[in-house]
Amino acid sequence: MDLSEIENLIESNIEDADAEVSRTRGPHDDDHLGAVVVSPAFEGLSLVDQHQLVYDALEGKMTTDIHALELKTYTPEEYDG
């Protein structure tokens, strides 16, 4: 699955989200990915709920196209990257 496609899914399904997706095990491993997602929608949510928003945004791709996704979620106030 193309990384920009994953970023677009996240950004289009989570309010004002900015997503950056990378291959955590190198350029040829499409199954193990990492994502940094920043959105005001995460404000006041637990980490579990933040991650669930991202999984929901992926529209079932976690069970078909993505084997593992290492997530880091932030509100805009928390993110310094």
C-alpha positions as CSV (number, residue, x, y, z in Angstrom):
1,M,0.0,0.0,0.0
2,D,1.3,3.4,-0.9
3,L,2.3,5.6,2.1
4,S,0.6,8.7,0.6
5,E,-2.6,6.7,0.3
6,I,-2.5,5.9,4.0
7,E,-1.7,9.5,4.9
8,N,-4.7,10.6,2.8
9,L,-7.0,8.2,4.5
10,I,-6.0,9.4,7.9
11,E,-6.1,13.1,6.9
12,S,-9.4,12.9,5.2
13,N,-11.1,11.0,8.0
14,I,-9.8,12.9,11.1
15,E,-10.5,16.5,11.6
16,D,-7.6,18.8,10.6
17,A,-5.2,15.9,10.8
18,D,-1.6,16.0,9.6
19,A,-0.2,12.5,9.1
20,E,3.3,11.3,8.2
21,V,3.7,7.5,7.5
22,S,7.0,5.7,7.1
23,R,8.3,2.2,6.7
24,T,9.8,1.3,10.1
25,R,11.8,-1.7,8.9
26,G,13.2,-0.2,5.8
27,P,12.1,0.8,2.3
28,H,11.0,-2.7,1.1
29,D,8.8,-3.6,4.0
30,D,5.2,-2.5,3.2
31,D,3.6,-4.4,6.2
32,H,5.3,-2.7,9.1
33,L,4.6,1.0,9.2
34,G,4.9,3.9,11.6
35,A,2.7,7.0,11.7
36,V,2.9,10.3,13.4
37,V,-0.6,11.9,13.5
38,V,-1.3,15.4,14.8
39,S,-4.9,16.6,15.1
40,P,-7.0,18.8,17.4
41,A,-9.5,15.9,17.4
42,F,-7.3,14.1,19.9
43,E,-7.8,16.8,22.6
44,G,-9.2,15.3,25.7
45,L,-9.1,11.7,24.4
46,S,-7.2,8.9,26.0
47,L,-4.3,7.4,24.1
48,V,-6.4,4.3,23.3
49,D,-9.2,6.5,21.9
50,Q,-6.7,8.5,19.9
51,H,-5.3,5.3,18.3
52,Q,-8.8,4.0,17.7
53,L,-9.6,7.1,15.7
54,V,-6.7,6.4,13.5
55,Y,-7.6,2.8,13.0
56,D,-11.1,3.8,12.2
57,A,-9.8,6.3,9.6
58,L,-8.0,3.5,7.9
59,E,-11.3,1.9,6.8
60,G,-10.3,-1.7,7.5
61,K,-6.9,-1.6,6.0
62,M,-5.4,-2.8,9.3
63,T,-6.9,-6.2,8.6
64,T,-6.1,-6.4,4.9
65,D,-3.1,-4.3,3.8
66,I,-1.2,-3.2,7.0
67,H,0.3,-5.8,9.3
68,A,1.5,-3.5,12.0
69,L,1.3,0.3,12.6
70,E,3.4,2.0,15.2
71,L,1.4,5.1,16.2
72,K,2.4,8.3,17.8
73,T,-0.6,10.7,18.2
74,Y,-0.5,14.3,19.3
75,T,-2.6,17.4,19.6
76,P,-1.1,20.5,17.9
77,E,-0.2,21.9,21.3
78,E,1.8,18.7,22.2
79,Y,3.6,18.3,19.0
80,D,7.1,19.9,18.6
81,G,8.2,18.2,15.5
